[in-house]
Amino acid sequence: MDQERDRLKNLEDDDRRYIWHPFTQMQEYEQEAPVIIERAEGVFLIDIHGKRYIDGVSSIWVNVHGHCQPEIDRALKEQIGRVSHSTLLGISNVPAIQLAKKLVEITPPGLEKVFYSDSGSTAVEIALKISFQFFQHRMGKSCKKTRFVALTNAYHGDTIGSVSVGGIPLFHDLFHPLLFPCDFAPSPCCYRCPLEMTYPSCSLACADELEKTVRRVHEEAAALIIEPLIQGAAGMLVAPPGYLARVREICTRYDLLMIVDEVATGFGRTGTLFACEQEGVSPDLLCLAKGMTGGYLPLAATLTSQEVFDAFLGPYEDFKTFFHGHTYTGNPLACAAALASISLLERDGVLPGFQEKIRYLSGELDPLKEFAHVGEVRQKGFMVGIELVMDRATRKPYPLKEKIGHRVILEARKRGMIIRPLGNVIVLMPPLCIEKDRIREMVEITGASIREVTE
Ligand SMILES: *Cc1c(COP(=O)(O)O)cnc(C)c1O
């Protein structure tokens, strides 16, 4: 018994002593009781004390079929018995080939080639570098298409290139001197419309603004990058219907490559396999990561059109090669997990059955809309943002220093659920496999936690 108590105490001490946690103010983390996960089962995470928590944000937006899913576990064990890693630099491996073929089959038409990497940020860096290099090859030395267009409130990752196209001041402003220049158009978010208009009477004025930006800079712009349907990290900001399709038209009209960042939305999260499908959009480049392995291993992919790929072909001495590649590119274990996860998603009835769960979740969320301090409940499939406000009438936000979101998630933790807020927005993003009873429990815990902190 004492030995077990010592083991737990040591883990807690060593966590504080040795780990620098991401997106975490460590001075405050040290004051809080740590949650140290030891095991998991389905939609539950289990800590070292044996306490069970609903995994309400899919372990940061990655888990799809639950933890310890038998078929993904089996695929990984079989692959470990064959080979765990071998490079894709100049040679190939079996799961990487099978997965590339599968990704080309299931993604929107026109995407023909798969470039692997290992995180959402690298998938975005690669898309940006490919777009830049594409125009260098196509237009030669005089090429002026070297810039990018992005949206305010955008989040595309934490590396310097992906931060350059990011539009969240709290995360990105400090690094401004390090970033390459980017032209920003207004975020298509209706609750706090940057143009102070109302949908639908606005007739998508935000898309008109984007078009103005693109018209002004298109001779210098190589590509536009966008999170389709919903800007995730900014607080689950849902774009008005038709916006994404308009962006596709604008990119085509002004000769910009369209990069769609489906790192968060991919693999069913918004109700369709990919969010682009909902507006019939085929991008020129598509970034995938988070849900690709079902939440098991780091893996990412940047898909491109044949036209983009072909611009890089030529004799070696023309130096049109794409000189880029991360060490663990196309890792066979990660690819095997992704193949198993996708085959579960493709199983009969999974996505159709998921529509029913999405509707059920909407119904459960309805009562929260009446809470005194809930400004808006936003939902796209299984991506939910509940924005807390001081005053519903004026939409006055809580000051960030009140850490209202953080206080709510600590309450949820006491009640048996792990979630993570985005500022004043409470995020719910459960694994797709979650059952209705657990959905109800998840929303009940959320409601009780919000009431406890705000009323
Ligand atoms: C999480 C995220 C990224 C970055 O992915 P990492 O794997 O954390 O590097 C990029 N784009 C979007 C839309 C994301 O949600």
The ligand as a MOL file (V3000), in Angstrom:
LIG
                    3D

  0  0  0     0  0            999 V3000
M  V30 BEGIN CTAB
M  V30 COUNTS 15 15 0 0 0
M  V30 BEGIN ATOM
M  V30 1 C -4.2890 21.3180 -34.5140 0
M  V30 2 C -4.3140 22.0320 -35.8240 0
M  V30 3 C -3.1380 22.2340 -36.5470 0
M  V30 4 C -1.7700 21.8620 -36.0130 0
M  V30 5 O -1.6310 20.5010 -35.8370 0
M  V30 6 P -0.4350 19.9330 -34.9000 0
M  V30 7 O -0.5160 18.4600 -35.0940 0
M  V30 8 O -0.7770 20.3900 -33.5080 0
M  V30 9 O 0.8220 20.5370 -35.3920 0
M  V30 10 C -3.2270 22.8170 -37.7920 0
M  V30 11 N -4.4230 23.2030 -38.2820 0
M  V30 12 C -5.5730 23.0310 -37.6240 0
M  V30 13 C -6.8560 23.4420 -38.2450 0
M  V30 14 C -5.5650 22.4500 -36.3500 0
M  V30 15 O -6.6970 22.3080 -35.6680 0
M  V30 END ATOM
M  V30 BEGIN BOND
M  V30 1 1 1 2
M  V30 2 1 2 3
M  V30 3 2 2 14
M  V30 4 1 3 4
M  V30 5 2 3 10
M  V30 6 1 4 5
M  V30 7 1 5 6
M  V30 8 2 6 7
M  V30 9 1 6 8
M  V30 10 1 6 9
M  V30 11 1 10 11
M  V30 12 2 11 12
M  V30 13 1 12 13
M  V30 14 1 12 14
M  V30 15 1 14 15
M  V30 END BOND
M  V30 END CTAB
M  END
